[in-house]
Amino acid sequence: MSSITGGLADTKQTAASPIRSSLWRQAFRRLRKNKLAMAGLAFIVFMFLVCFFGPLFSPYANNKINPAIMNQAPSFKHWLGTDLLGRDVLTRLLQAGRISLTVGIASMIISVIIGSILGAVAAYYRGIVDQIIMRIADLLLTIPSLPILFILGALLSEWKVPVEYRMYIVMLMLSFVGWPGLARLVRSQMLTIREREYMQAAIVLGLNDRRKLFNHMIPNIVPLLIVISTLSIGGAILSESVLSFFGLGVMPPTPTWGNMIDAANNLIDFEQHPWLWIPPGVAIFTTVIAINIFGDGLRDVLDPKQKK
């Protein structure tokens, strides 16, 4: 009898194990079936590994100026040629990717933190707090982001901000224009969560506002934040590249994909030295496309409103 009971218990445990599997594990299984999204993820991982670790193995990582080999075409020694100062373009490309990816990810993290907290606070407290936060967000959303970034970048040049600090200020600039849209989206989700039964139970139990916000409300929008964060990285990389191309973002000698293209902005380089601008342009294009493809796959998996 005991053996039969034990067998039934084992059968029940086996049948219940798929039910107990976490939603995150199920989402990852569904994501793995999306071959396009997984290809985008593989390319993103490849770019990270190459950009962050590749320069460590390059003999040209010191960016030593060598006028004797300036503007040389790609060769076995310099796979992507050399620039107008005789530096290896491939090494500069990887170092620039390190900066561009860092700026994109850091600005995304800052904007997600600011936008999610302000959106949650506006939805929870409503009233005057909601009005102040949302009116500021509306004001920033009515102005196109690029003109704001151009004005802020021009101010950095006017104030002669040191080159070594510009990268960090560019992160804050991109976060400044990125949080309003996220805050509005988080607020709309929070208004729905605020009226659900478990939130009413939390109010009855007398939990303080911090626990209700950070333990019950914000964790329920984590899938949404992951999707938005992934898609925001591509936009941040593009914005940083545009700023650097116009000389308003990260400045040389710190390399970024944007200022590498800007260094070849004359007709002679455009026609006769394509290895100066094609590699960073291709890097921007492929990286942003891969991030967007992976973000779309995450949205299909994590967004409950998506229909198969």
Secondary structure as GFF3:
##gff-version 3
##sequence-region A 1 308
A	DSSP	alpha_helix	2	20	.	.	.	ID=ss1
A	DSSP	alpha_helix	23	33	.	.	.	ID=ss2
A	DSSP	alpha_helix	35	53	.	.	.	ID=ss3
A	DSSP	three_ten_helix	54	57	.	.	.	ID=ss4
A	DSSP	three_ten_helix	67	69	.	.	.	ID=ss5
A	DSSP	alpha_helix	89	125	.	.	.	ID=ss6
A	DSSP	alpha_helix	127	142	.	.	.	ID=ss7
A	DSSP	alpha_helix	145	158	.	.	.	ID=ss8
A	DSSP	alpha_helix	163	194	.	.	.	ID=ss9
A	DSSP	alpha_helix	197	204	.	.	.	ID=ss10
A	DSSP	alpha_helix	209	211	.	.	.	ID=ss11
A	DSSP	pi_helix	212	217	.	.	.	ID=ss12
A	DSSP	three_ten_helix	218	221	.	.	.	ID=ss13
A	DSSP	alpha_helix	222	245	.	.	.	ID=ss14
A	DSSP	alpha_helix	257	262	.	.	.	ID=ss15
A	DSSP	alpha_helix	267	272	.	.	.	ID=ss16
A	DSSP	three_ten_helix	274	276	.	.	.	ID=ss17
A	DSSP	alpha_helix	278	302	.	.	.	ID=ss18
###
